[in-house]
């Protein structure tokens, strides 16, 4: 069965000249714009960009985009007028919604941005006649795997992990409600922890912690985590936009297999020392599994009071398995992640050293 016969796109050619991207200055937004303008060299069908596409981006601040053919608008998803202005004149367009909030100061922001902001955006997209919206969700609506050998798939029930997971669940439900009207095509992409170029300071801090022997390993470090190299994730997003049969569907997009925290930290340490000239301490900050359980209890108490604490929240997940299967995306979208952990981390580190001068800030 050929890619064309199966409905899987044989090339990156959109049936529109207009592509909209929210969160255009964010980690994923920058990666997606780069994929749209320069193609994905690791994925043959998407290796060459569509030369006719014009990109309009939305972010909280205006500024110069990293690529040509990008018009950037300042706006806030919480403001319906900003969403309407962003979607104006975009009949028949493709919308990629990558914006969202992960680590806010207050719990209410999860719902203001991830839920109400998405509702505002979809209302504006429907009014403007946008054809398809590809919405980025998370693993958090499904929570944590019930046992270490379990893998989430598209049939997994909602078991949201705290307020972030609940906000993404409600976002997905809002997307489904709009899609059910037939006014717009939607595809939901569930993305786990991703990594790669354009990373924010918190990821560079992780690299520094690995080098300095401060990377936390909780409960032995054997729990598995699905991760997605940013180009793999962008491959999934583009295929979701280009594949007709993806309409109304939800897909998990990640690397081919999950990794243990031990493997993640060991890989980063090896690359730092052998390829980037960093002297590593070869130590770990080891904590018993109960440390994550205590952090989870503290996190729930804080979030019940409306307070979000990033470090406590991250620690609460570190003794858990959060892993998924990408089999359905492979069958229906032709998704084939080409970059795995070692090469992805190598590229991530190279980007940091080339653009930021290293991991010391």
C-alpha positions as CSV (number, residue, x, y, z in Angstrom):
1,X,0.0,0.0,0.0
2,X,1.5,3.3,-1.1
3,X,1.4,6.4,1.1
4,X,-0.8,8.1,-1.5
5,X,-3.2,5.2,-1.7
6,X,-3.5,5.0,2.1
7,X,-4.4,8.7,2.4
8,X,-1.1,9.4,4.1
9,X,0.5,12.5,2.5
10,X,3.3,11.9,0.0
11,X,4.6,15.4,0.4
12,X,4.1,18.5,2.5
13,X,1.5,20.3,0.3
14,X,-1.3,22.1,2.0
15,X,-4.6,22.9,0.3
16,X,-4.3,26.4,1.6
17,X,-1.8,29.2,1.5
18,X,-2.6,30.3,5.1
19,X,-1.3,28.5,8.2
20,X,-2.0,29.8,11.7
21,X,0.3,29.0,14.7
22,X,-0.5,30.0,18.3
23,X,2.4,30.2,20.7
24,X,4.7,31.0,17.8
25,X,7.6,32.2,20.1
26,X,7.3,29.1,22.3
27,X,9.5,26.0,22.3
28,X,7.1,23.9,20.1
29,X,5.9,27.0,18.1
30,X,9.4,27.8,17.0
31,X,10.1,24.2,16.1
32,X,6.9,23.9,14.1
33,X,7.6,27.2,12.2
34,X,11.0,25.9,11.3
35,X,9.4,22.6,10.0
36,X,6.9,24.6,8.0
37,X,9.5,26.8,6.4
38,X,12.5,24.4,6.1
39,X,10.9,21.0,6.1
40,X,11.8,17.9,8.2
41,X,15.0,16.4,6.7
42,X,14.6,13.2,8.8
43,X,11.1,12.5,7.3
44,X,11.2,12.0,3.6
45,X,7.5,12.9,2.8
46,X,8.0,16.2,4.8
47,X,11.6,16.9,3.9
48,X,10.7,19.8,1.5
49,X,8.5,22.6,2.8
50,X,5.5,23.9,1.0
51,X,6.8,27.1,-0.7
52,X,3.4,28.7,-1.0
53,X,2.4,28.7,2.7
54,X,2.2,32.0,4.5
55,X,2.3,31.7,8.3
56,X,0.5,33.9,10.8
57,X,1.7,33.5,14.4
58,X,0.1,34.6,17.7
59,X,2.0,35.2,20.9
60,X,1.7,37.4,24.0
61,X,4.3,39.8,22.5
62,X,5.1,40.8,19.0
63,X,8.5,40.6,17.5
64,X,10.6,39.2,14.6
65,X,10.0,35.6,13.9
66,X,12.9,33.2,13.3
67,X,11.9,32.6,9.7
68,X,10.7,34.5,6.7
69,X,7.1,34.2,5.6
70,X,5.9,34.6,9.2
71,X,3.6,37.4,10.3
72,X,3.5,37.7,14.1
73,X,0.6,39.2,15.9
74,X,0.6,40.1,19.6
75,X,-2.5,38.8,21.4
76,X,-3.8,36.8,24.4
77,X,-6.0,33.7,24.0
78,X,-8.0,34.9,27.0
79,X,-9.2,37.9,24.9
80,X,-11.8,36.9,22.3
81,X,-11.1,40.0,20.3
82,X,-7.4,39.0,19.9
83,X,-8.5,35.6,18.7
84,X,-10.9,37.1,16.2
85,X,-8.2,39.4,14.9
86,X,-5.7,36.5,14.6
87,X,-8.2,34.4,12.6
88,X,-9.5,37.2,10.4
89,X,-9.4,36.4,6.7
90,X,-8.2,32.9,7.3
91,X,-11.0,31.0,5.5
92,X,-9.9,27.5,4.6
93,X,-6.7,27.8,6.7
94,X,-5.0,25.2,8.9
95,X,-4.6,26.2,12.5
96,X,-1.9,24.7,14.8
97,X,-2.7,25.5,18.4
98,X,0.6,25.0,20.3
99,X,0.0,27.7,23.0
100,X,-0.8,26.7,26.5
101,X,0.4,27.1,30.1
102,X,2.3,24.4,31.9
103,X,3.9,26.1,34.9
104,X,1.8,29.0,36.1
105,X,1.9,31.0,39.3
106,X,-1.8,30.2,40.1
107,X,-3.9,27.2,39.4
108,X,-6.7,29.3,37.9
109,X,-4.4,30.1,34.9
110,X,-4.6,26.5,33.8
111,X,-8.3,26.9,33.1
112,X,-8.1,30.5,31.9
113,X,-5.5,29.7,29.2
114,X,-5.8,26.0,28.4
115,X,-9.6,25.8,28.5
116,X,-11.2,29.2,28.0
117,X,-8.4,30.4,25.7
118,X,-8.9,27.3,23.5
119,X,-12.7,27.9,23.4
120,X,-12.1,31.5,22.4
121,X,-9.7,30.5,19.7
122,X,-12.0,27.8,18.2
123,X,-15.0,30.2,18.2
124,X,-12.9,32.7,16.3
125,X,-11.7,30.0,13.9
126,X,-15.2,28.8,13.2
127,X,-16.4,32.3,12.6
128,X,-13.5,32.9,10.1
129,X,-14.0,29.6,8.3
130,X,-10.8,27.9,9.3
131,X,-10.9,24.4,7.8
132,X,-8.9,22.3,10.3
133,X,-7.5,22.9,13.8
134,X,-4.7,20.7,15.1
135,X,-4.7,21.0,18.9
136,X,-1.7,20.2,21.1
137,X,-2.7,18.4,24.3
138,X,-0.7,16.4,26.8
139,X,-0.2,13.0,28.5
140,X,-1.7,14.6,31.7
141,X,-5.4,14.0,30.9
142,X,-4.7,10.3,31.2
143,X,-2.5,10.7,34.3
144,X,0.0,8.0,35.2
145,X,0.1,4.4,34.0
146,X,-1.6,2.1,36.5
147,X,1.3,-0.3,36.4
148,X,4.9,-0.2,34.9
149,X,4.1,-2.5,31.9
150,X,1.0,-0.5,30.9
151,X,1.1,1.9,27.9
152,X,-1.5,4.5,27.1
153,X,-3.3,4.5,23.8
154,X,-6.2,6.3,22.2
155,X,-8.7,4.1,24.1
156,X,-7.3,5.0,27.5
157,X,-9.8,6.7,29.8
158,X,-9.3,10.1,31.4
159,X,-7.6,10.0,34.8
160,X,-6.2,13.5,34.9
161,X,-3.2,14.3,37.0
162,X,-4.0,17.3,39.1
163,X,-5.2,20.6,37.7
164,X,-2.9,20.7,34.6
165,X,-4.3,17.4,33.5
166,X,-7.8,18.4,34.3
167,X,-7.5,21.6,32.3
168,X,-6.2,19.7,29.3
169,X,-9.0,17.1,29.7
170,X,-11.5,19.9,29.7
171,X,-9.8,21.4,26.7
172,X,-10.1,18.2,24.8
173,X,-13.7,18.0,25.7
174,X,-14.3,21.5,24.5
175,X,-12.6,20.6,21.2
176,X,-14.8,17.6,20.8
177,X,-17.9,19.6,21.4
178,X,-17.0,22.1,18.7
179,X,-16.0,19.3,16.3
180,X,-19.4,17.6,16.8
181,X,-21.1,20.6,15.3
182,X,-19.3,20.0,12.0
183,X,-18.3,23.6,11.8
184,X,-14.5,22.8,11.8
185,X,-12.3,19.8,11.5
186,X,-10.2,19.0,14.5
187,X,-7.3,16.7,15.5
188,X,-5.9,16.4,19.0
189,X,-2.3,15.5,19.5
190,X,-1.2,14.2,22.9
191,X,2.4,15.1,23.4
192,X,4.5,13.9,26.4
193,X,7.7,15.6,27.7
194,X,9.5,16.9,24.6
195,X,13.1,17.9,24.0
196,X,15.2,19.5,21.4
197,X,16.3,22.9,20.0
198,X,14.6,26.1,21.0
199,X,14.4,24.8,24.6
200,X,13.5,27.1,27.5
201,X,15.9,27.8,30.4
202,X,14.4,25.0,32.5
203,X,15.7,22.4,30.1
204,X,19.1,23.9,30.1
205,X,19.0,23.8,33.9
206,X,18.4,20.1,33.7
207,X,21.5,19.7,31.6
208,X,23.5,21.7,34.1
209,X,22.1,19.5,37.0
210,X,23.2,16.4,35.2
211,X,26.8,17.7,34.7
212,X,27.0,18.9,38.3
213,X,25.7,15.6,39.8
214,X,22.4,17.2,41.0
215,X,20.0,15.4,38.7
216,X,17.3,13.8,40.9
217,X,16.9,10.0,40.6
218,X,13.8,8.9,42.6
219,X,13.2,5.3,43.6
220,X,15.9,3.8,41.6
221,X,15.2,5.7,38.4
222,X,13.7,2.7,36.6
223,X,10.3,4.3,35.9
224,X,9.6,4.8,32.2
225,X,8.8,8.1,30.5
226,X,7.6,8.6,26.9
227,X,9.4,11.6,25.4
228,X,9.2,13.2,22.0
229,X,12.1,14.8,20.1
230,X,10.7,18.1,18.8
231,X,11.0,17.1,15.1
232,X,9.2,13.9,15.8
233,X,6.4,15.9,17.4
234,X,6.3,18.3,14.5
235,X,6.1,15.4,12.1
236,X,3.0,14.2,14.0
237,X,1.5,17.7,13.9
238,X,2.1,18.1,10.1
239,X,0.7,14.6,9.3
240,X,-2.4,15.4,11.4
241,X,-2.9,18.5,9.3
242,X,-2.3,16.8,6.0
243,X,-4.1,13.4,6.4
244,X,-7.8,13.6,5.5
245,X,-8.7,10.6,7.7
246,X,-7.3,12.3,10.8
247,X,-10.4,14.4,11.1
248,X,-12.0,14.1,14.5
249,X,-9.3,11.8,15.9
250,X,-6.8,11.9,18.8
251,X,-3.3,10.6,18.5
252,X,-0.4,10.0,20.9
253,X,2.9,11.4,19.4
254,X,6.2,10.4,21.0
255,X,9.5,8.7,20.3
256,X,9.3,5.0,19.3
257,X,9.8,3.8,22.9
258,X,9.9,5.2,26.4
259,X,13.1,5.8,28.4
260,X,14.0,5.4,32.1
261,X,15.2,8.4,34.0
262,X,18.5,6.5,34.4
263,X,18.8,6.2,30.6
264,X,17.9,9.9,30.1
265,X,20.5,11.1,32.6
266,X,23.2,8.7,31.6
267,X,22.7,9.7,27.9
268,X,23.0,13.4,28.6
269,X,26.0,12.9,30.9
270,X,27.8,10.8,28.3
271,X,27.2,13.4,25.5
272,X,28.2,16.3,27.7
273,X,31.5,14.7,28.6
274,X,32.5,12.9,25.3
275,X,31.2,15.4,22.8
276,X,30.9,18.8,24.4
277,X,34.0,18.9,26.6
278,X,32.2,19.2,29.9
279,X,33.7,17.7,33.1
280,X,30.9,15.8,34.8
281,X,30.9,14.7,38.4
282,X,29.3,11.3,37.7
283,X,27.0,11.7,40.7
284,X,23.2,11.6,41.1
285,X,20.9,13.2,43.7
286,X,19.3,10.0,44.8
287,X,16.0,10.0,46.7
288,X,13.7,7.2,47.9
289,X,10.4,6.7,46.0
290,X,8.5,8.1,49.0
291,X,10.0,11.5,48.2
292,X,7.7,11.7,45.2
293,X,4.8,10.5,47.2
294,X,5.4,13.3,49.8
295,X,5.8,15.8,47.0
296,X,2.5,14.6,45.5
297,X,0.7,15.1,48.8
298,X,2.2,18.6,49.2
299,X,1.4,19.4,45.6
300,X,-2.3,18.5,46.1
301,X,-2.5,20.6,49.2
302,X,-1.0,23.6,47.5
303,X,-3.1,23.3,44.4
304,X,-6.2,22.9,46.5
305,X,-5.3,26.4,47.8
306,X,-4.8,27.7,44.3
307,X,-1.0,27.7,44.4
308,X,1.2,25.9,41.9
309,X,4.9,25.1,42.7
310,X,6.8,23.9,39.7
311,X,9.6,22.0,41.5
312,X,7.3,20.2,43.9
313,X,5.0,19.2,41.0
314,X,7.9,17.9,38.9
315,X,9.2,15.9,41.8
316,X,5.8,14.4,42.4
317,X,5.9,12.6,39.0
318,X,9.4,11.3,39.2
319,X,8.6,7.8,40.6
320,X,5.8,7.2,38.2
321,X,5.5,5.5,34.8
322,X,4.1,7.8,32.1
323,X,4.4,6.0,28.8
324,X,2.3,5.6,25.6
325,X,2.1,3.7,22.4
326,X,2.3,5.5,19.0
327,X,1.1,2.5,17.0
328,X,-2.2,4.1,15.9
329,X,-0.4,7.2,14.7
330,X,1.9,4.9,12.7
331,X,-1.0,3.1,11.1
332,X,-3.3,6.0,10.3
333,X,-0.9,9.0,9.8
334,X,2.2,7.2,8.6
335,X,4.0,8.6,11.7
336,X,7.5,7.2,11.9
337,X,9.7,8.9,14.5
338,X,13.2,9.1,13.1
339,X,15.2,10.5,16.0
340,X,15.7,8.7,19.3
341,X,17.1,9.8,22.6
342,X,20.8,9.9,22.0
343,X,20.7,11.8,18.7
344,X,17.9,14.0,19.9
345,X,19.8,15.0,23.0
346,X,22.9,15.5,20.9
347,X,21.1,18.0,18.7
348,X,19.5,19.7,21.7
349,X,23.0,20.2,23.3
350,X,24.5,21.3,20.1
351,X,21.7,24.0,19.8
352,X,22.4,25.2,23.3
353,X,26.2,25.4,22.8
354,X,25.8,27.1,19.4
355,X,23.2,29.6,20.3
356,X,23.5,30.1,24.0
357,X,27.3,29.6,24.4
358,X,26.9,26.6,26.7
359,X,24.8,25.4,29.6
360,X,26.0,27.9,32.2
361,X,23.8,30.7,30.9
